[in-house]
């Protein structure tokens, strides 16, 4: 009534075509999700150099942690870790104190073209886990080791890049955790 719409019709083509164009874009290296990340970086005044530093470092740590996973699973989690790293400081635009909580909220609740709610939820959890007590993540994350590896990788990357300067890490091939410890 508000828009004075007289008639509406439902069609299956709209969803099918939208998915089709999204998949074509991803195959042609024109992923809508990457454009959305760039838009959010501009909108929330993110320092792209710092975000790229954190993303690169997080990818190194994740690769070192995830030794016994398939190439596809590693690539899947590296992509989410990268996106979360590129957006991990969106909450600073609201407040520096507890910015990780603001970042998680924005990533989880904003309209992000190209991302499903599930994808936003994963990135939101990663952003929330970058700082603070990990107990807040136990229930939502569960016992999936890859999401814990991604959280740990982002936490380390943020910590190692805290000075906001170029970082040179010594080469390493694997990261190990204590086999007697159930957590990190």
QUIFEN-V666739 format. One record per residue. BURIAL is b if it has 9 or more other C-alpha atoms within 8 Angstrom, else e. Layout:
burial=<BURIAL & BURIAL>
This chain:
burial=<e & e & e & e & e & e & e & e & e & e & e & e & e & e & e & e & e & e & e & e & e & b & e & e & b & b & e & e & e & b & b & b & b & e & b & b & b & e & e & b & b & e & e & b & e & b & e & e & e & b & b & b & b & b & b & b & b & b & b & e & b & b & b & b & b & b & e & e & e & e & e & e & e & b & e & e & b & b & e & b & b & b & b & b & b & b & b & b & b & b & b & b & b & e & b & e & e & e & b & b & b & b & b & b & b & b & b & b & e & e & e & e & e & b & b & e & e & e & b & b & b & b & b & b & b & b & b & b & b & b & e & e & e & e & e & e & b & b & e & e & b & e & e & e & e & e & b & b & b & b & b & b & b & b & b & b & b & b & e & e & b & e & e & e & e & e & e & e & e & e & e & e & e & e & e & e & e & e & e & e & e & e & e & e>
